[in-house]
Every structure is written in structure tokens, then in C-alpha cells.
């Protein structure tokens, strides 16, 4: 073979290797970006499930404590009635029994804890949704940019068609947590 033919073949081989390397590099970036989008979407779903689990568990705890407190307050009211009708010793015995059984009545603290946990969870969901939006934007930018986007379209990558997640509560979010309604 002639020396020029070898040079041409070497140049063609080098170009093919450079193009293959470009496709591999771009593909790896796209795969990484897709994984980041998937991970961000999963984070949102996990946080939303945590919110549902948290709400139901804390509401059950608060309702249980309300029942416990209601029973206690009933006993205290009975003790007051006994005291008002002159049965002071009976009232004192009842109040002492209540104090021993229920040293701290703090439904107020349970409500505070519920509201704090819900606020923290909602903030976390907002952060995860924001991260998801950022990852989708970064992926779409990668797919639409030149020359990377051209190579990705050749490899059949598409932009993610999405309306960025909003911050409204889902339709199945718990409602009427503390008042009488269906199921109470």
C-alpha cells in the first residue's frame, strides 16, 4: 500500500474513534442526567409517602391523647362536682388518682409536634420538587444544546415533556384532620 493510503486510513480511523468517543461521552452524560431525574422523582415520591404516613400516625396519636385527656378531664370535673357538694375528701382522692395516672396533660404539645412535623415534611417535599425541576431542566438543556443535542437525538434521546411539579397538595391529601366528618 502506498504511504498516502495508510495516512488516509489512519485519519479515517482517528475520525471514527473520535466520533465514537464523542457518542460514548455524550451518551454517558445523558444516562447520568436521566438517573438524576429518576432519583429526584423518587425522592419526591418517598417524601410524599412520608407525609401521608406521618399525618395518619400523628393524627392517630393526637386523637388517642384527646380521648385520654377527655377521660381525665371528666374525672376532674366529677371531682370538682364532689367538692362543690361538700364531698371534699372524695374529690381529693379522685384528683390524686388522676394526678398519679396522668402526670402530664399535654395535647397541646401533640398538636405542636404534629404541626412542626407537617411543616418540616412540606418543606422537604418542596425542596425535593425543586430539585426534580432542576434535574429535568438540566437534562432537557443537555438534550437541546448543540452539538450534544444533535448526537443525543441521533441516539433517540428526547426531552422530558413535563409540567414542572407544583406545590399544591395532592387530591388524596388528608382533609379535616381534627373535626368530625366521615370516618370519625
C-alpha positions in Angstrom: 0.0 0.0 0.0 1.0 3.5 -0.6 2.0 5.8 2.2 -0.9 8.2 1.3 -3.4 5.4 1.6 -2.1 4.5 5.1 -2.3 8.1 6.1 -5.9 8.5 4.8 -6.9 5.2 6.6 -5.2 6.4 9.8 -7.1 9.8 9.6 -10.4 8.0 8.9 -9.7 5.6 11.8 -8.9 8.5 14.1 -12.1 10.3 13.0 -14.2 7.2 13.6 -12.6 6.8 17.0 -13.2 10.5 17.9 -16.8 10.3 16.8 -17.3 7.0 18.7 -15.7 8.6 21.8 -18.0 11.7 21.4 -21.1 9.4 21.2 -19.9 7.4 24.2 -19.2 10.6 26.2 -22.4 12.3 25.3 -24.4 9.1 26.0 -22.8 8.7 29.4 -23.7 12.3 30.3 -27.3 11.7 29.2 -27.5 8.5 31.2 -26.2 10.3 34.3 -28.7 13.1 33.7 -31.6 10.6 33.3 -30.6 8.9 36.5 -30.6 12.2 38.4 -34.1 12.9 37.1 -35.3 9.5 38.2 -33.6 9.8 41.6 -35.2 13.3 42.1 -38.6 11.9 41.1 -38.2 9.1 43.6 -37.2 11.5 46.4 -40.4 13.4 45.8 -42.5 10.2 46.0 -40.7 9.0 49.1 -41.3 12.4 50.8 -44.9 12.4 49.8 -45.4 8.9 51.2 -43.6 10.0 54.4 -46.1 12.9 54.6 -49.1 10.6 54.3 -47.7 8.1 56.9 -46.7 10.9 59.2 -50.1 12.6 59.1 -52.0 9.4 59.8 -49.7 8.3 62.6 -49.6 11.7 64.3 -53.3 12.2 63.9 -54.0 8.8 65.5 -51.6 9.7 68.3 -53.3 13.1 68.9 -56.8 11.5 68.7 -55.7 8.9 71.3 -54.3 11.6 73.5 -57.5 13.6 73.2 -59.5 10.6 74.3 -57.1 10.0 77.2 -57.4 13.7 78.1 -61.1 13.7 77.8 -61.4 10.9 80.3 -59.1 12.7 82.6 -61.0 15.9 82.4 -64.2 14.1 83.0 -62.8 12.7 86.2 -61.5 16.1 87.3 -65.0 17.6 86.6 -66.5 14.8 88.7 -64.0 15.7 91.5 -65.0 19.4 91.3 -68.7 18.5 91.5 -68.0 16.3 94.5 -66.0 19.2 96.1 -68.8 21.6 95.4 -71.3 19.4 97.0 -69.2 19.2 100.2 -67.5 15.8 99.5 -64.0 17.3 99.7 -62.3 14.1 100.7 -63.9 12.2 97.8 -62.8 14.9 95.4 -59.3 14.9 96.8 -59.0 11.1 96.3 -60.2 11.4 92.8 -57.8 14.3 91.9 -54.9 12.4 93.5 -55.7 9.3 91.5 -55.9 11.4 88.3 -52.6 13.1 89.0 -50.9 9.7 89.6 -52.3 8.2 86.4 -51.9 11.2 84.2 -49.0 13.3 85.4 -48.9 15.4 82.2 -51.8 16.5 80.2 -50.3 18.0 77.1 -52.5 17.5 74.0 -51.2 21.0 73.2 -47.7 19.6 72.8 -49.0 16.8 70.5 -50.6 19.4 68.2 -47.4 21.4 68.2 -45.5 18.3 67.3 -47.9 17.5 64.5 -47.7 20.9 63.0 -43.9 21.0 63.3 -43.6 17.6 61.6 -46.0 18.6 58.9 -44.2 21.9 58.2 -40.8 20.1 58.0 -42.2 17.5 55.7 -43.9 20.0 53.4 -40.6 22.0 53.3 -38.7 18.8 52.4 -41.2 18.0 49.7 -40.9 21.5 48.3 -37.1 21.1 48.2 -37.3 17.7 46.5 -39.7 19.1 43.9 -37.4 22.0 43.3 -34.5 19.5 42.8 -36.6 17.5 40.4 -37.4 20.6 38.4 -33.7 21.5 38.3 -32.8 18.0 37.2 -35.4 18.0 34.4 -34.2 21.4 33.2 -30.6 20.3 33.2 -31.5 17.1 31.3 -33.6 19.0 28.7 -30.9 21.6 28.3 -28.4 18.8 27.6 -30.7 17.2 25.0 -31.5 20.5 23.3 -28.0 22.0 23.3 -25.7 21.9 20.2 -23.8 19.7 19.3 -24.6 17.4 22.2 -28.3 17.5 21.5 -27.7 16.5 17.9 -25.8 13.5 18.9 -28.4 12.6 21.6 -31.2 12.9 19.0 -29.3 10.5 16.7 -29.3 8.1 19.7 -33.0 8.7 20.1 -32.9 10.7 23.4 -35.9 13.1 23.8 -36.5 16.0 26.1 -38.7 15.2 29.0 -42.2 16.7 28.4 -43.3 17.8 31.8 -45.1 20.5 33.5 -42.8 21.2 36.4 -44.2 19.9 39.7 -46.3 22.3 41.6 -46.7 22.8 45.3 -50.4 22.1 45.6 -51.4 19.3 47.9 -52.4 16.2 46.1 -56.1 15.3 45.7 -55.7 12.4 48.2 -54.1 14.6 50.9 -55.7 14.2 54.3 -58.5 16.7 55.0 -60.4 17.7 58.1 -57.9 16.2 60.4 -59.3 17.3 63.7 -63.0 17.7 63.2 -66.0 15.5 62.9 -66.6 14.2 59.4 -66.9 10.9 57.8 -64.9 8.2 59.4 -64.6 9.9 62.8 
